Amino acid sequence: MSRGLGDVYKRQVLAADFSAGEETFISETTEQEGDVSEASAIFEDTVDSDSEMRYEKYEATVSSEILDLGQTGVNGGGWERLEIKNTGTESWQIKSISELNDFRLEHLEHPLLYEGRLPMKVGNKVKPGEAVAADIYVKKNLSPGIHEETFVMETEEGIQAKCRIRVLIRGASDQDYEVNCRPNSGTRFLTITPEEYDWWDNTDPDPDMFMCPKRSIWIYNNGKNPVTVDFENTEHFWAYLDDYETGVIMPGEGTTVYLRPKKEEQVATDIFKVSITGGIELSYIISQNCPHIAPPYPEGATIKDVKVQGSTIKAVAYDCANSEGFDAVLTKKSWVDKPENYVKVARYQDAKTITFTNVKNGTYYLGIHAYNRDYYDGKVSGKRFGAWSYPVKVVVKNGIPTERVKIKTVKTSKGAVSVTCLLYTSPSPRDTR
């Protein structure tokens, strides 16, 4: 575990008030551990005599010591992301992960959902600066009350990362109409920042995905009767439910309301209201700060022609609207949505001169996608891509040979040099000597 100074002599404990209110109120309490002299001694032990800080070889730091999933009903619902980062100087490998009784751990396989993080699975090796992540969900049919347990991840190198997970399960209410929500009821700010837009700009677009961040409001019905959730779009934001949701929430169940900006290039703030059966009204302030004007995404790319000249592949593409150029790749396998496992990459190519050089003999698949750049305060803030082209099969016969030449013997005699070579296409056992 990470051992910062705050962990040594002062620990902040999140205390939740689960009294009869609709919301979970979080406060901070401070528990003193040891005296100041003890803390000073421990701190000095982490510093070399030349005043340079030591760094741990193996270290894993949890994103939060306490993962509070708030309140939910007996049917489950609610989740939070748990992240563990390698803050040491060497890689470590996951050996084991706790089995949880009241919570379940879910691995998200789509890389966009992890935002560059690795799945938290046994066997995964994590380099310094990288992180693993998993989503923690509440299991169904738990008894009312506070449920709390400790999650532990161990590595092959002998270190542990711990996190306390808890949730309040609310039983049936005596009220006809009562809801719990996250963020809590009342006015809250749900803000979208320019940094989030920059992250989306550097991802490959999905035809069915809005390329901008969203915010969500989770509503749980803990009353005795069904409730209907009603809301409208605001001036600057779309509001919607998942396709399978109807807006009617049965007792012990919940739903999620999503909010997305109508435009990327705006600085806007709206008041968003949700009306619920029984005279319940929620109010939120939703805002975004995206002052740069983002160009439209480029059109999907199409390869017009491909020619092979020795070890050089030259391709021509049709012009794409809203594009500044093309990135091209060679792979060994075809694809449906997008290429993987690139053999060669050619960036910043013109539509008329997409070129690969020094290509080995073999069969390849060529793909391209168009790009343009987003600017913020006069600087490039992101690269925006269009959809990938269909793969085009390319065969190189007179390029760089895949065979390798190995010198067997070298003899000199009377000023002449005699060289004997071996020619083979696969690794030889002699290569290991």
GIHU-V251957 format. One record per residue. N is the residue number from 0. RES is the residue in three letters. PSI is psi as a letter, one per 30 degrees, with the letter a starting at -180 (* if undefined). D_LAST is the distance of its C-alpha to the last C-alpha in Angstrom with 2 decimals. Layout:
N&RES&PSI&D_LAST / N&RES&PSI&D_LAST
This chain:
0&MET&k&43.35 / 1&SER&k&44.19 / 2&ARG&i&46.45 / 3&GLY&l&48.69 / 4&LEU&e&51.79 / 5&GLY&e&54.03 / 6&ASP&f&52.33 / 7&VAL&e&52.99 / 8&TYR&f&56.69 / 9&LYS&k&58.20 / 10&ARG&k&57.46 / 11&GLN&k&59.13 / 12&VAL&k&60.11 / 13&LEU&j&61.08 / 14&ALA&k&64.31 / 15&ALA&k&65.55 / 16&ASP&j&69.25 / 17&PHE&h&69.55 / 18&SER&a&73.34 / 19&ALA&g&75.53 / 20&GLY&l&74.74 / 21&GLU&f&72.99 / 22&GLU&l&70.15 / 23&THR&j&67.52 / 24&PHE&k&68.18 / 25&ILE&k&65.36 / 26&SER&l&66.21 / 27&GLU&k&64.34 / 28&THR&l&65.07 / 29&THR&k&63.65 / 30&GLU&k&62.79 / 31&GLN&k&62.41 / 32&GLU&j&59.71 / 33&GLY&l&60.12 / 34&ASP&l&61.93 / 35&VAL&e&61.09 / 36&SER&e&60.03 / 37&GLU&e&57.45 / 38&ALA&e&56.11 / 39&SER&e&55.95 / 40&ALA&e&54.00 / 41&ILE&e&51.39 / 42&PHE&e&51.18 / 43&GLU&f&50.76 / 44&ASP&f&47.89 / 45&THR&g&45.92 / 46&VAL&k&46.36 / 47&ASP&l&44.66 / 48&SER&f&46.85 / 49&ASP&g&46.20 / 50&SER&g&47.56 / 51&GLU&k&44.32 / 52&MET&k&43.75 / 53&ARG&l&40.85 / 54&TYR&k&38.75 / 55&GLU&k&37.66 / 56&LYS&e&33.95 / 57&TYR&k&34.80 / 58&GLU&k&38.11 / 59&ALA&k&39.78 / 60&THR&k&43.20 / 61&VAL&k&45.58 / 62&SER&f&47.76 / 63&SER&k&50.84 / 64&GLU&f&51.67 / 65&ILE&k&54.37 / 66&LEU&j&54.12 / 67&ASP&j&57.77 / 68&LEU&g&58.34 / 69&GLY&b&62.08 / 70&GLN&k&64.58 / 71&THR&l&64.44 / 72&GLY&a&66.25 / 73&VAL&f&65.60 / 74&ASN&g&63.93 / 75&GLY&a&61.07 / 76&GLY&l&60.08 / 77&GLY&k&58.73 / 78&TRP&l&55.15 / 79&GLU&l&53.20 / 80&ARG&k&49.61 / 81&LEU&k&47.52 / 82&GLU&k&44.73 / 83&ILE&k&42.20 / 84&LYS&k&40.29 / 85&ASN&j&37.23 / 86&THR&g&38.84 / 87&GLY&a&36.18 / 88&THR&f&33.29 / 89&GLU&l&30.44 / 90&SER&k&29.92 / 91&TRP&l&31.34 / 92&GLN&k&31.25 / 93&ILE&k&34.42 / 94&LYS&e&34.73 / 95&SER&l&38.35 / 96&ILE&k&41.49 / 97&SER&k&45.05 / 98&GLU&k&47.13 / 99&LEU&k&50.43 / 100&ASN&e&53.82 / 101&ASP&f&56.07 / 102&PHE&l&53.60 / 103&ARG&k&50.91 / 104&LEU&k&47.73 / 105&GLU&k&46.98 / 106&HIS&k&43.77 / 107&LEU&k&44.37 / 108&GLU&f&41.72 / 109&HIS&k&43.01 / 110&PRO&f&41.27 / 111&LEU&e&44.63 / 112&LEU&f&46.14 / 113&TYR&f&43.55 / 114&GLU&h&43.81 / 115&GLY&f&40.15 / 116&ARG&l&39.80 / 117&LEU&l&37.47 / 118&PRO&k&38.92 / 119&MET&i&39.40 / 120&LYS&k&37.38 / 121&VAL&k&35.41 / 122&GLY&f&31.68 / 123&ASN&k&32.17 / 124&LYS&k&30.23 / 125&VAL&k&32.42 / 126&LYS&l&31.36 / 127&PRO&k&33.69 / 128&GLY&f&36.76 / 129&GLU&l&36.40 / 130&ALA&l&38.85 / 131&VAL&l&39.38 / 132&ALA&l&42.79 / 133&ALA&l&44.91 / 134&ASP&k&48.58 / 135&ILE&k&50.79 / 136&TYR&l&53.75 / 137&VAL&k&56.78 / 138&LYS&l&57.13 / 139&LYS&l&60.40 / 140&ASN&h&63.25 / 141&LEU&l&62.87 / 142&SER&k&65.98 / 143&PRO&k&67.92 / 144&GLY&a&67.05 / 145&ILE&k&64.12 / 146&HIS&k&60.69 / 147&GLU&k&57.99 / 148&GLU&l&54.61 / 149&THR&k&51.40 / 150&PHE&k&48.15 / 151&VAL&k&44.96 / 152&MET&k&41.38 / 153&GLU&k&38.71 / 154&THR&l&35.08 / 155&GLU&f&32.05 / 156&GLU&g&32.25 / 157&GLY&g&35.72 / 158&ILE&l&38.10 / 159&GLN&k&41.08 / 160&ALA&k&43.07 / 161&LYS&k&46.66 / 162&CYS&k&49.47 / 163&ARG&k&52.99 / 164&ILE&k&54.20 / 165&ARG&l&57.90 / 166&VAL&l&60.52 / 167&LEU&k&64.27 / 168&ILE&j&65.42 / 169&ARG&k&68.98 / 170&GLY&a&71.22 / 171&ALA&k&74.00 / 172&SER&l&76.43 / 173&ASP&f&80.22 / 174&GLN&k&80.51 / 175&ASP&e&81.00 / 176&TYR&j&78.83 / 177&GLU&k&76.12 / 178&VAL&l&72.69 / 179&ASN&k&69.75 / 180&CYS&l&67.49 / 181&ARG&k&64.40 / 182&PRO&l&64.82 / 183&ASN&l&67.97 / 184&SER&l&71.34 / 185&GLY&a&73.12 / 186&THR&k&72.05 / 187&ARG&l&68.39 / 188&PHE&k&66.29 / 189&LEU&j&63.47 / 190&THR&k&61.81 / 191&ILE&k&59.20 / 192&THR&l&57.55 / 193&PRO&e&56.00 / 194&GLU&e&52.58 / 195&GLU&e&52.55 / 196&TYR&e&53.37 / 197&ASP&e&50.52 / 198&TRP&e&48.07 / 199&TRP&e&49.52 / 200&ASP&f&49.41 / 201&ASN&g&45.62 / 202&THR&l&45.23 / 203&ASP&k&45.23 / 204&PRO&k&48.76 / 205&ASP&k&49.73 / 206&PRO&f&52.87 / 207&ASP&g&54.40 / 208&MET&k&53.65 / 209&PHE&k&55.74 / 210&MET&h&53.54 / 211&CYS&l&55.31 / 212&PRO&l&55.53 / 213&LYS&l&58.01 / 214&ARG&l&59.90 / 215&SER&l&61.15 / 216&ILE&k&64.02 / 217&TRP&k&63.80 / 218&ILE&k&67.18 / 219&TYR&k&67.83 / 220&ASN&j&71.14 / 221&ASN&g&72.21 / 222&GLY&a&75.86 / 223&LYS&f&77.79 / 224&ASN&l&78.22 / 225&PRO&l&76.02 / 226&VAL&l&75.79 / 227&THR&k&75.29 / 228&VAL&k&73.18 / 229&ASP&k&74.62 / 230&PHE&l&73.34 / 231&GLU&l&73.28 / 232&ASN&l&71.08 / 233&THR&a&71.81 / 234&GLU&e&72.26 / 235&HIS&f&68.64 / 236&PHE&k&66.72 / 237&TRP&k&66.25 / 238&ALA&k&66.79 / 239&TYR&l&65.71 / 240&LEU&l&64.69 / 241&ASP&l&61.88 / 242&ASP&e&62.87 / 243&TYR&f&63.50 / 244&GLU&k&65.72 / 245&THR&f&69.52 / 246&GLY&f&70.64 / 247&VAL&k&72.35 / 248&ILE&j&70.89 / 249&MET&l&71.89 / 250&PRO&k&72.46 / 251&GLY&g&69.20 / 252&GLU&l&67.14 / 253&GLY&l&65.93 / 254&THR&l&65.01 / 255&THR&k&63.25 / 256&VAL&k&64.82 / 257&TYR&k&62.47 / 258&LEU&k&63.29 / 259&ARG&k&61.66 / 260&PRO&k&62.76 / 261&LYS&f&64.54 / 262&LYS&l&63.10 / 263&GLU&e&60.10 / 264&GLU&i&61.80 / 265&GLN&l&64.47 / 266&VAL&j&65.63 / 267&ALA&l&67.77 / 268&THR&k&69.29 / 269&ASP&l&71.21 / 270&ILE&k&72.85 / 271&PHE&k&71.61 / 272&LYS&k&73.87 / 273&VAL&k&73.44 / 274&SER&k&76.58 / 275&ILE&k&76.46 / 276&THR&k&79.15 / 277&GLY&g&81.52 / 278&GLY&g&81.93 / 279&ILE&k&78.45 / 280&GLU&k&77.12 / 281&LEU&k&73.81 / 282&SER&k&73.39 / 283&TYR&l&70.26 / 284&ILE&j&69.56 / 285&ILE&k&66.67 / 286&SER&l&65.49 / 287&GLN&k&62.75 / 288&ASN&j&61.93 / 289&CYS&i&60.26 / 290&PRO&f&62.07 / 291&HIS&l&59.71 / 292&ILE&j&60.39 / 293&ALA&k&57.43 / 294&PRO&l&57.22 / 295&PRO&l&57.24 / 296&TYR&k&53.93 / 297&PRO&l&52.76 / 298&GLU&l&53.38 / 299&GLY&k&50.70 / 300&ALA&l&48.66 / 301&THR&k&48.71 / 302&ILE&k&46.52 / 303&LYS&e&48.82 / 304&ASP&k&46.55 / 305&VAL&k&42.89 / 306&LYS&k&41.65 / 307&VAL&k&38.24 / 308&GLN&j&37.80 / 309&GLY&c&34.36 / 310&SER&g&31.99 / 311&THR&k&35.04 / 312&ILE&k&36.97 / 313&LYS&k&40.54 / 314&ALA&l&42.78 / 315&VAL&k&46.43 / 316&ALA&l&48.01 / 317&TYR&k&51.61 / 318&ASP&k&53.18 / 319&CYS&k&53.29 / 320&ALA&k&56.25 / 321&ASN&g&55.68 / 322&SER&l&52.19 / 323&GLU&f&50.81 / 324&GLY&a&47.67 / 325&PHE&k&44.78 / 326&ASP&k&41.29 / 327&ALA&l&39.14 / 328&VAL&l&35.93 / 329&LEU&k&33.66 / 330&THR&l&32.34 / 331&LYS&f&30.81 / 332&LYS&k&33.62 / 333&SER&l&37.37 / 334&TRP&l&39.60 / 335&VAL&e&43.16 / 336&ASP&e&43.92 / 337&LYS&l&41.14 / 338&PRO&l&37.55 / 339&GLU&l&34.52 / 340&ASN&i&30.78 / 341&TYR&k&31.21 / 342&VAL&e&28.74 / 343&LYS&l&30.76 / 344&VAL&k&33.85 / 345&ALA&j&36.62 / 346&ARG&l&39.28 / 347&TYR&h&42.77 / 348&GLN&k&43.29 / 349&ASP&l&46.68 / 350&ALA&f&48.12 / 351&LYS&f&48.18 / 352&THR&i&44.77 / 353&ILE&j&42.01 / 354&THR&k&38.89 / 355&PHE&k&35.13 / 356&THR&l&33.03 / 357&ASN&h&29.52 / 358&VAL&k&29.33 / 359&LYS&l&26.64 / 360&ASN&k&27.91 / 361&GLY&a&28.96 / 362&THR&k&31.87 / 363&TYR&l&33.03 / 364&TYR&k&36.07 / 365&LEU&k&37.93 / 366&GLY&l&40.14 / 367&ILE&l&42.33 / 368&HIS&k&44.75 / 369&ALA&l&47.37 / 370&TYR&l&47.84 / 371&ASN&l&50.45 / 372&ARG&k&50.66 / 373&ASP&k&52.99 / 374&TYR&k&54.61 / 375&TYR&k&56.11 / 376&ASP&h&58.04 / 377&GLY&g&56.79 / 378&LYS&l&53.08 / 379&VAL&k&50.63 / 380&SER&f&50.56 / 381&GLY&l&48.73 / 382&LYS&k&47.27 / 383&ARG&k&48.97 / 384&PHE&k&47.45 / 385&GLY&a&49.09 / 386&ALA&l&47.95 / 387&TRP&k&44.85 / 388&SER&l&45.44 / 389&TYR&k&44.80 / 390&PRO&k&41.31 / 391&VAL&k&41.19 / 392&LYS&k&38.64 / 393&VAL&k&36.89 / 394&VAL&k&34.78 / 395&VAL&j&32.73 / 396&LYS&e&32.11 / 397&ASN&h&31.88 / 398&GLY&b&29.91 / 399&ILE&k&26.37 / 400&PRO&k&24.27 / 401&THR&f&21.88 / 402&GLU&l&19.82 / 403&ARG&k&16.99 / 404&VAL&k&16.62 / 405&LYS&k&13.44 / 406&ILE&k&14.24 / 407&LYS&e&13.52 / 408&THR&l&15.75 / 409&VAL&k&18.31 / 410&LYS&k&21.41 / 411&THR&k&24.56 / 412&SER&j&27.90 / 413&LYS&h&31.33 / 414&GLY&f&30.53 / 415&ALA&k&28.68 / 416&VAL&k&25.05 / 417&SER&k&23.45 / 418&VAL&k&20.44 / 419&THR&k&18.83 / 420&CYS&l&17.24 / 421&LEU&k&15.77 / 422&LEU&k&17.63 / 423&TYR&l&16.73 / 424&THR&f&18.02 / 425&SER&l&15.66 / 426&PRO&k&12.03 / 427&SER&k&9.91 / 428&PRO&f&7.57 / 429&ARG&f&5.45 / 430&ASP&f&5.55 / 431&THR&f&3.78 / 432&ARG&*&0.00
